[in-house]
């Protein structure tokens, strides 16, 4: 067939199909990279935090079955919102709050509506719980709570005997 292509008629050069295909091929992997990266980040987060979350829930609830249910529910909620959570200032802190809410519900407490001035008090109680009951290191406590290790000293001051 002979004839002019519309792009050529309008003064624009027509790109060969191979170039368009290659350009589109480069865009597609980038379009799919973000979900893959988010899934990888979620998987790594879950692997790193599942055991301490389960141990925390089991100690607070007192029974393994309901603890496992609470942790599973928390990770399900995290999975559904993971991309948005990754965009937050502190994904691990958001995840901890979600877990804490699920454990509270398993204990029969209503939906958590902790006033801002009580959040620090709640984190302080959790930091002591993780330290005293679970024997986690300070760095691991900070990681699990989603706070900077430097901020942990305000929640868990060093005692002279430790």
VMD Tcl script that draws the C-alpha trace (Angstrom):
set ca {
  {0.00 0.00 0.00}
  {1.13 3.46 -0.69}
  {-0.17 6.62 0.77}
  {0.57 9.13 3.44}
  {-0.05 8.54 7.07}
  {-2.05 11.22 8.88}
  {0.93 12.10 11.10}
  {3.12 12.64 8.08}
  {0.48 14.81 6.48}
  {0.27 17.07 9.49}
  {4.00 17.72 9.42}
  {4.81 15.29 12.23}
  {7.14 12.44 11.59}
  {5.62 9.04 12.08}
  {7.55 6.83 14.46}
  {8.13 3.31 13.28}
  {5.99 0.71 15.03}
  {9.08 -0.94 16.52}
  {10.06 2.28 18.29}
  {6.55 2.75 19.67}
  {6.49 -0.85 20.86}
  {9.88 -0.48 22.55}
  {8.80 2.75 24.21}
  {5.58 1.15 25.42}
  {7.57 -1.86 26.59}
  {9.68 0.39 28.78}
  {6.65 2.05 30.32}
  {4.83 -1.14 31.25}
  {7.48 -2.57 33.58}
  {7.65 0.79 35.35}
  {3.88 0.81 35.72}
  {4.04 -2.61 37.39}
  {7.15 -1.91 39.44}
  {5.32 0.04 42.16}
  {2.86 -2.76 43.05}
  {5.69 -5.33 43.01}
  {7.79 -3.11 45.23}
  {4.87 -2.60 47.62}
  {4.21 -6.35 47.73}
  {7.88 -7.04 48.42}
  {7.92 -4.42 51.18}
  {4.75 -5.85 52.72}
  {6.11 -9.40 52.61}
  {9.37 -8.33 54.26}
  {7.50 -6.31 56.89}
  {5.19 -9.23 57.67}
  {8.08 -11.67 57.96}
  {9.97 -9.34 60.29}
  {7.02 -8.37 62.51}
  {4.72 -11.40 62.60}
  {6.39 -13.18 65.53}
  {6.72 -10.19 67.87}
  {3.16 -9.15 66.99}
  {1.88 -12.65 67.75}
  {3.85 -12.86 70.98}
  {2.54 -9.44 72.05}
  {-1.05 -10.40 71.23}
  {-0.76 -13.78 72.97}
  {0.64 -12.22 76.13}
  {-1.99 -9.50 76.25}
  {-4.96 -11.69 75.33}
  {-3.80 -14.76 77.23}
  {-4.83 -17.31 74.61}
  {-3.05 -18.26 71.40}
  {-6.11 -18.77 69.15}
  {-7.66 -15.32 69.65}
  {-4.18 -13.78 69.50}
  {-3.53 -15.38 66.13}
  {-6.94 -14.19 64.91}
  {-6.15 -10.61 66.00}
  {-2.75 -10.65 64.31}
  {-4.18 -12.13 61.12}
  {-6.88 -9.44 61.09}
  {-4.25 -6.74 61.61}
  {-2.09 -8.02 58.75}
  {-5.16 -8.31 56.52}
  {-6.00 -4.68 57.23}
  {-2.38 -3.75 56.54}
  {-2.37 -5.64 53.25}
  {-5.51 -3.88 52.04}
  {-4.09 -0.43 52.82}
  {-0.39 -1.16 52.40}
  {0.29 1.22 49.49}
  {-1.27 4.12 51.39}
  {0.50 3.09 54.60}
  {3.85 3.04 52.78}
  {3.21 6.65 51.80}
  {2.77 7.68 55.43}
  {5.48 9.21 57.57}
  {5.78 6.04 59.67}
  {4.47 2.77 58.22}
  {5.64 0.70 61.20}
  {3.92 3.09 63.63}
  {0.67 2.84 61.64}
  {0.99 -0.95 61.62}
  {1.55 -1.03 65.38}
  {-1.54 1.09 65.95}
  {-3.58 -1.27 63.76}
  {-2.30 -4.29 65.69}
  {-2.96 -2.58 69.01}
  {-6.55 -1.84 67.96}
  {-7.15 -5.47 66.93}
  {-5.74 -6.76 70.22}
  {-7.91 -4.29 72.15}
  {-10.99 -5.49 70.23}
  {-10.09 -9.11 71.01}
  {-10.03 -8.12 74.68}
  {-13.50 -6.65 74.34}
  {-12.57 -2.98 74.28}
  {-14.52 -0.76 71.90}
  {-13.04 0.97 68.90}
  {-9.97 2.85 69.94}
  {-10.29 6.59 70.00}
  {-7.21 7.48 71.95}
  {-6.88 11.23 72.51}
  {-3.62 12.64 71.21}
  {-2.32 13.31 74.72}
  {-2.77 9.63 75.59}
  {-0.92 8.23 72.57}
  {2.45 8.76 74.25}
  {1.18 7.10 77.41}
  {-0.07 4.12 75.38}
  {3.30 3.83 73.59}
  {5.08 4.04 76.93}
  {2.99 1.15 78.29}
  {3.67 -0.85 75.12}
  {7.41 -0.11 75.28}
  {7.53 -1.36 78.87}
  {5.49 -4.42 77.94}
  {7.81 -5.26 75.04}
  {10.84 -4.75 77.25}
  {9.70 -6.35 80.50}
  {7.45 -9.16 79.26}
  {8.94 -9.97 75.86}
  {12.56 -9.06 76.63}
  {13.11 -7.32 73.30}
  {16.18 -5.17 72.81}
  {15.74 -1.40 72.73}
  {16.41 -1.30 68.99}
  {13.87 -4.03 68.33}
  {11.29 -2.27 70.52}
  {11.77 0.92 68.52}
  {11.42 -1.01 65.27}
  {8.26 -2.84 66.39}
  {6.63 0.35 67.69}
  {7.67 2.26 64.59}
  {9.59 4.95 66.40}
  {13.15 6.21 66.14}
  {15.55 4.54 68.58}
  {16.53 8.00 69.80}
  {12.90 8.62 70.82}
  {12.68 5.42 72.83}
  {14.52 6.95 75.80}
  {11.52 9.17 76.51}
  {9.26 6.11 76.61}
  {11.63 3.68 78.28}
  {14.24 5.47 80.36}
  {17.32 3.49 81.21}
  {17.19 2.19 84.71}
  {20.42 1.96 86.71}
  {20.28 -1.83 87.05}
  {19.96 -2.46 83.29}
}
mol new
graphics top color blue
foreach p $ca { graphics top sphere $p radius 0.5 }
foreach p [lrange $ca 0 end-1] q [lrange $ca 1 end] { graphics top cylinder $p $q radius 0.2 }
display resetview
